[in-house]
Amino acid sequence: MAKGDDALRRKRNRVNRKRLRNSESSVSARVAAIIATKCRRKAGKRRICEGMCFSLPTADDPYNERHEKKSMGKNRKSKKQKFNRSDNGHGDSNSTLNNDKRLQEKAGCSPDTEKTLMKNPVEKTECNGENGGFENGCLSKFLMLCLKAVEDAWVQEGTLNKDMVGPLLSSSWGAEFFGICSSGSSVVETGGSPAARDQVAWLVSTAADIVARKEKQGIIVASPFLLFIVSSQDRAIEVRAVCKPLKALGIHTVSLHSGTSLDHQVHGLKNCEPEFLVSTPERLQELVSLKAVDISGTSLLVVDGLRKFVDLGLLDNLKSIRRSIFGDPQIIAFGGIHGEMPVVTELLQHLIRGPVYRLSAHESVASTSTFVSQYIHFYASEDEKLSEVLQILAQTLSKQTAQSPEVLLISGSSSKISPLASYLNSKGYAVCGDSHTRGLLKTNGEKSGSVMVKDLDNLLDFPMDKFEIVMIVDFPSSIKDYNAILTNIARHTLVGVLHSFFSTVDAPLAESLIEVLEQCGQVVPPFLKSL
C-alpha cells in the first residue's frame, strides 16, 4: 500500500471518531427509538398509542383516552383532601354559587339564554336525536364552537368589538330559535325584514349542529343539507361570508348567482358536495334544469326576505323550487309581514306542510301578532252579544277540516262564566270543568271541538299559543291586556283569528284600540271612530 493511501485512511478514521464523539447518540436510529420508548415507559409517560398495547381499545373509546396516568389520580386526590382540610369539612355556599356561575359561563350559557331554553323545551324527534341538541340542559358544544368561529372571524375583520364577550351566545332569540329548529318545526320570523347577520350565524350554526348529530348517529346526510334562497347576488355574498368560518369545522358552503359564469359553476359543483348552498332562485333553477345540482334531498330550506320576493315577482320560482324537493323539509322564512297578508300566507302554506312556529326578534305588537286577523264586534245588549258569540262558534265548529281548530273563549271574570254557560246550555251545548278552566260539549255527550272557556283573571300563566281562534267575550279594562292576548295566541299557525266584543262602556279604549289596529294593518270598523 502506498504511503499516501495510508495517510488518507488515518485521516478518515480521525474524522469518523470525532463525529461519533460529538454526536448525541452513538447508536443507530432504530436502537435510539427503542431506548427512548423504554425511558418513557419507566417514567410513566407513554404515548396513547403505546398504551393500547396494555389496554385494548373499545368502540366508545377507540384511542384509550380514558386510561389516564395513576399520578394524575393521586394529584387530584391530594388536591381534594387539601380542599377539605381547608374547609374543615364545611362547604361555602357562596363559593358553590360562584363555581356554578363559572361553569355556566364556561359552557357558554348566559342566565337569559338558560331561561329561554327552560321556557321553550325541545321535544325528542328523529331530527334532533336523543338530547335534541342540548347537553346537560345547555347548548351543544359543537354549536358553541361554530358560533365562536364566526365571532372570531368578525373580530379579525374588525366588524365586532373585541371587548364584547360572546355576543352571539347571549342572544335570547338565538337560543329560542335553536330550540324550535332542533325540535323539527318550521319557523316563520315575522320581523318584517331579511335575516340579520347574527340571525344568519345562529341559523347556519344550528344547521351545522344538526348535520354533526346526524353523522354521529350514522345517518347519511344528503348534499346539500341546507338550501338558502336569497334575492340578489350581493345578499348571496353576505350569507356566504357568514358561513365561510365553518369550513374549518367540515361545513362547506357554495354560493350560486349570476355574477359567475354558468359553466364555471357547473364545473365546480362536479368537484364538490357542499353541505350548504346559497343561491338566487333563477340561477338555481338553471343549474337544476342542467342536472348540475340535485336538491331533492334538501332537509332545510331557508327563504330570506319574503317582501323582496313578492316585489320581484319570484313567488312562482319559489314554488317550483319547493316542488323539486322531496318529502317535507323544514322551512325557515324571514320577513313575514302584514302588508301582503294573502300573498305571503298562500306562499307559506304552499311551502310548509308540517308544524310551524311564529318567532319575532322585535317585541312590537305588529310583529308578534302577524298572521292574526282582528275583528271587533259592536253590541248594544248582552243578548245581542251572546247571540253573536254562538253564531261565530257554530260557524267555526261546523267547518269540515282535517284537524278541528282549537277555540278559546275569554270571559271578563269567573262570575260571568255562569251566564255564558247557561246560555250555551239552552242552545244545545254544555260547559263542564272546574271554575277556572271549562270545556264545551254537546248535550248528548259528544265533543263539539276543542273549545275552552277561561276568565281574564286566570290568563297570567295560561298557554294561549296553540289556540287558533280566540273570542274575547268581555273586552278588558286595559289595552295592555288586549295586546297581551293578541301577541300570545296562534303561535303555531299561519291563520289566527281574534274576535272582540266592544260596547259603549268600553268607549274610553276606542282610541288606543284604533291605534293598535292601524299598526297591525287591520281594518278599523266605522263605529270605533264614532265613539
GITA-V960145 format. One record per backbone hydrogen bond with DSSP energy under -0.5 kcal/mol. NH is the residue of the N-H (numbers start at 0). CO is the residue of the C=O. E is the energy in kcal/mol with one decimal. If there is no record, write none. Layout:
nh->(NH NH)
co->(CO CO)
e->(E E)
This chain:
nh->(5 6 7 8 9 10 11 12 13 14 15 16 17 18 19 20 21 22 31 32 33 34 35 36 37 38 39 40 41 42 43 43 44 50 51 52 53 54 57 63 66 67 71 72 73 74 75 76 77 78 79 80 81 82 83 84 85 86 87 88 89 92 95 96 97 98 99 100 101 102 103 104 105 106 107 108 109 113 114 115 116 117 118 119 128 132 133 134 135 137 139 143 144 145 146 147 148 149 150 151 152 153 154 155 156 157 157 158 159 163 165 169 170 171 174 175 176 177 178 179 180 181 182 183 184 185 186 187 188 188 189 189 199 200 201 202 203 204 205 206 207 208 209 210 211 212 213 214 215 216 217 218 221 224 225 226 227 227 228 228 229 229 235 236 237 238 239 240 241 242 243 244 245 246 247 248 249 250 251 253 255 259 264 265 266 267 268 269 270 270 274 275 276 277 278 278 279 280 283 284 285 286 287 288 289 290 291 292 294 297 298 299 300 301 301 302 303 303 304 304 305 308 309 310 311 312 312 313 317 318 319 320 321 322 323 324 325 325 328 329 331 332 332 333 334 335 336 340 343 344 345 346 347 348 349 350 351 356 357 358 367 368 369 371 372 372 374 376 376 378 384 385 386 387 388 389 390 391 392 393 394 395 396 397 398 398 400 406 406 407 408 409 409 410 410 415 416 419 420 421 422 423 424 425 426 427 428 429 431 431 433 437 438 439 440 441 442 444 447 449 450 451 452 453 453 455 457 458 463 466 467 467 468 469 470 471 472 472 473 474 474 481 482 483 484 485 486 487 487 488 489 489 490 491 492 495 496 497 498 499 500 501 501 505 506 508 509 512 513 514 515 516 517 518 519 520 521 524 527 528 529 530 530)
co->(1 2 3 4 5 6 7 8 9 10 11 12 13 14 15 16 17 18 27 28 29 30 31 32 33 34 35 36 37 38 39 40 39 46 47 49 50 50 60 60 63 65 68 68 69 70 71 72 73 74 75 76 77 78 79 80 81 82 83 83 86 90 91 92 93 94 95 96 97 98 99 100 101 102 103 103 107 109 110 111 112 113 114 115 124 127 130 137 133 134 132 139 140 141 142 143 144 145 146 147 148 149 150 151 152 153 154 153 153 160 163 165 167 169 170 171 172 173 174 175 176 177 178 180 179 354 330 356 186 332 187 358 195 196 197 198 199 200 201 202 203 204 205 206 207 208 209 210 211 212 214 213 219 274 274 299 225 276 226 301 227 278 231 232 233 234 235 236 237 238 239 240 242 243 244 245 246 245 249 275 277 256 260 261 262 263 264 265 266 267 251 251 225 253 227 276 255 229 279 280 281 282 283 284 285 287 286 286 292 294 224 224 329 226 299 331 228 301 302 333 333 304 305 306 307 308 309 308 313 314 315 316 317 318 319 321 295 323 326 298 300 186 330 302 188 188 334 337 339 340 341 342 343 344 345 346 347 185 490 187 363 364 366 368 370 495 497 374 499 501 380 381 382 383 384 385 386 387 388 389 390 391 392 393 394 395 398 404 449 468 451 407 470 408 453 412 413 415 416 417 418 419 420 421 422 424 423 440 429 438 436 452 431 450 429 445 427 441 439 404 448 406 437 408 451 410 454 455 461 463 405 465 405 496 407 498 409 470 409 472 500 477 478 479 480 481 482 483 484 484 463 466 464 464 489 370 467 372 469 374 471 376 499 502 503 505 506 508 509 510 511 512 513 514 515 517 516 522 524 524 525 526 527)
e->(-1.6 -1.7 -1.7 -2.0 -2.1 -2.0 -2.1 -2.2 -2.1 -1.9 -2.3 -2.5 -2.3 -2.2 -2.2 -2.1 -2.0 -1.3 -2.3 -1.9 -1.8 -2.2 -2.2 -2.1 -2.0 -2.1 -2.2 -2.3 -2.1 -1.9 -0.6 -0.7 -2.8 -1.9 -1.0 -1.4 -1.6 -1.9 -1.3 -1.3 -0.6 -1.2 -0.8 -1.1 -2.0 -2.2 -2.3 -2.4 -2.6 -2.4 -2.4 -2.5 -2.4 -2.3 -2.3 -2.4 -1.9 -1.5 -1.4 -1.7 -0.8 -0.6 -2.0 -2.2 -2.4 -2.5 -2.2 -2.2 -2.4 -2.3 -2.2 -2.5 -2.8 -2.2 -0.9 -2.0 -0.6 -2.5 -2.1 -2.1 -2.2 -2.1 -2.0 -1.8 -1.2 -0.6 -1.6 -2.3 -0.5 -1.3 -0.9 -1.9 -2.1 -2.1 -2.4 -2.3 -2.0 -2.0 -2.4 -2.6 -1.8 -2.0 -2.2 -2.2 -1.8 -0.9 -0.6 -2.1 -0.8 -1.0 -0.7 -1.4 -1.5 -0.6 -1.7 -2.1 -2.8 -2.6 -1.9 -2.1 -3.0 -2.3 -0.8 -1.5 -1.4 -2.6 -2.3 -2.2 -0.5 -3.4 -0.6 -2.5 -2.3 -2.1 -2.1 -2.3 -2.7 -2.0 -2.4 -2.4 -2.3 -2.1 -2.2 -2.2 -2.3 -2.3 -2.3 -2.4 -1.9 -1.6 -1.0 -2.8 -0.6 -1.7 -2.3 -2.9 -0.5 -3.4 -0.7 -3.1 -0.5 -2.4 -1.5 -2.0 -1.9 -2.3 -2.2 -1.8 -1.3 -1.7 -1.3 -0.5 -1.5 -2.0 -0.8 -1.0 -1.6 -2.2 -0.7 -1.8 -3.3 -1.2 -1.6 -2.3 -2.4 -2.1 -2.3 -1.0 -0.7 -0.8 -1.2 -2.2 -2.3 -2.8 -2.4 -0.5 -1.3 -0.7 -2.1 -2.2 -1.8 -2.2 -2.4 -2.2 -1.5 -1.2 -2.6 -0.8 -0.6 -1.5 -1.3 -2.0 -3.0 -3.0 -0.5 -2.7 -2.1 -0.6 -0.8 -0.7 -2.0 -1.6 -2.1 -2.6 -2.4 -0.6 -0.7 -2.5 -1.9 -2.1 -2.1 -2.1 -2.2 -1.9 -1.0 -1.2 -1.9 -0.5 -0.5 -2.4 -2.6 -2.5 -0.5 -2.5 -1.1 -2.0 -0.6 -1.2 -3.0 -2.4 -2.3 -2.1 -2.6 -2.4 -1.5 -1.9 -3.2 -1.7 -2.7 -2.5 -2.2 -1.6 -1.1 -1.5 -0.5 -3.0 -2.8 -0.5 -3.4 -1.8 -1.8 -2.6 -2.1 -1.8 -2.3 -2.3 -1.8 -2.5 -2.3 -2.5 -2.2 -2.1 -2.3 -1.5 -0.5 -0.8 -1.1 -0.6 -3.2 -2.2 -3.4 -0.5 -3.0 -0.6 -3.3 -0.9 -0.9 -1.2 -2.9 -2.5 -2.1 -2.3 -2.3 -1.7 -0.8 -1.2 -3.0 -3.5 -0.6 -2.7 -1.2 -1.6 -3.6 -1.3 -2.9 -2.5 -1.5 -2.0 -0.7 -0.6 -1.3 -2.2 -2.8 -3.1 -0.5 -2.1 -1.7 -1.2 -0.6 -1.2 -1.0 -0.6 -1.9 -2.3 -2.8 -3.4 -2.0 -1.1 -1.0 -0.5 -0.7 -1.2 -2.3 -2.2 -1.9 -2.5 -2.5 -0.5 -0.8 -0.9 -0.9 -1.3 -1.6 -1.3 -0.8 -2.7 -2.6 -2.8 -2.9 -2.6 -1.7 -3.6 -0.5 -1.1 -1.5 -1.8 -2.1 -2.2 -2.5 -1.9 -1.8 -2.4 -2.3 -2.1 -1.8 -1.0 -3.0 -0.6 -1.1 -0.8 -1.2 -0.7 -0.6)
